Amino acid sequence: MRLNPNPSSTALFNTFLRLPDTLVSTAHFRPEAMRKVRATREEETRRLKKIDDDEKAEERKYVGDRMKKEERERKLAAMKPEEQKKFLEKERAKEQSKGMKKKTMRS
């Protein structure tokens, strides 16, 4: 979710986020309610952190894949046509053997 950088909407959002803290500090709730509020906050914090970590991991994977692809393209560009053909055949053979391994593992 993206926030509008407009200061008035940001202030409203911050107020909304601080509402539970204000209620807990000023109102007199039972300890069970306080524990529930704290547990909910911690759970949401963990969930948001996990989502953030997943996004960062996905970004790292994307960057790594892109770098591998660029490296492969650079190698291929530097090779002679015969070497390129041999390199591509080796890659194809590796992919086939990986596919066969997956098939045998699933069976």
C-alpha positions in Angstrom: 0.0 0.0 0.0 1.4 3.4 -1.0 0.8 6.5 1.1 0.2 9.9 -0.4 3.2 12.0 0.7 0.8 14.9 1.4 1.5 15.9 5.0 -2.1 16.0 6.1 -2.8 12.4 5.0 0.5 11.2 6.6 -0.5 12.9 9.9 -3.9 11.3 9.8 -2.3 7.9 9.2 0.1 8.4 12.0 -2.7 9.4 14.3 -4.6 6.3 13.3 -1.6 4.1 14.1 -1.1 5.7 17.5 -4.7 5.4 18.5 -4.3 1.9 20.2 -1.2 3.2 22.1 -3.1 6.2 23.3 -6.1 4.1 24.4 -3.9 1.6 26.2 -1.9 4.3 28.1 -4.9 6.5 29.1 -7.8 4.1 29.5 -7.9 1.4 32.1 -8.2 -2.0 30.5 -8.1 -5.4 32.1 -4.7 -7.2 31.9 -6.2 -9.7 29.5 -7.1 -6.9 27.0 -3.7 -5.4 27.4 -2.1 -8.8 26.6 -4.4 -9.2 23.6 -3.4 -5.8 22.2 0.3 -6.4 22.8 0.0 -9.9 21.2 -1.9 -8.5 18.2 0.7 -5.8 17.7 3.6 -8.2 17.9 1.9 -10.6 15.5 1.3 -7.8 12.9 4.9 -6.7 13.3 6.1 -10.2 12.6 3.8 -10.5 9.6 5.0 -7.2 8.2 8.6 -8.1 8.8 8.1 -11.5 7.0 6.5 -9.8 4.0 9.4 -7.3 3.9 12.0 -10.1 4.1 10.2 -12.1 1.4 10.2 -9.0 -0.9 13.9 -8.4 -0.3 14.7 -12.1 -0.9 12.7 -12.0 -4.1 14.6 -8.8 -5.2 18.0 -10.4 -4.4 17.0 -13.5 -6.4 15.9 -11.4 -9.3 19.2 -9.4 -9.3 21.2 -12.7 -9.0 19.3 -14.2 -11.9 19.8 -11.1 -14.0 23.5 -11.1 -13.3 23.8 -14.8 -14.2 22.0 -14.2 -17.5 24.2 -11.2 -18.3 27.3 -13.3 -17.6 26.0 -16.1 -19.8 25.3 -13.7 -22.7 28.7 -12.1 -22.3 30.4 -15.6 -22.5 28.3 -16.5 -25.6 29.2 -13.3 -27.3 32.9 -13.9 -26.8 32.8 -17.4 -28.3 33.1 -18.6 -31.8 30.0 -20.1 -33.5 31.3 -23.7 -33.0 32.1 -23.1 -29.3 28.6 -21.5 -28.9 26.9 -24.5 -30.3 28.9 -26.8 -28.1 28.2 -24.6 -25.0 24.4 -24.6 -25.8 24.4 -28.4 -26.2 26.1 -28.8 -22.8 23.5 -26.5 -21.2 20.7 -28.5 -22.9 22.1 -31.8 -21.6 22.4 -30.4 -18.1 18.8 -29.2 -18.2 17.6 -32.7 -19.4 19.6 -34.5 -16.7 18.0 -32.1 -14.1 14.6 -32.9 -15.5 15.3 -36.6 -15.3 16.4 -36.3 -11.7 13.2 -34.5 -10.8 11.1 -37.2 -12.5 12.9 -40.0 -10.7 12.6 -38.2 -7.4 8.9 -37.6 -7.8 8.2 -41.2 -8.8 
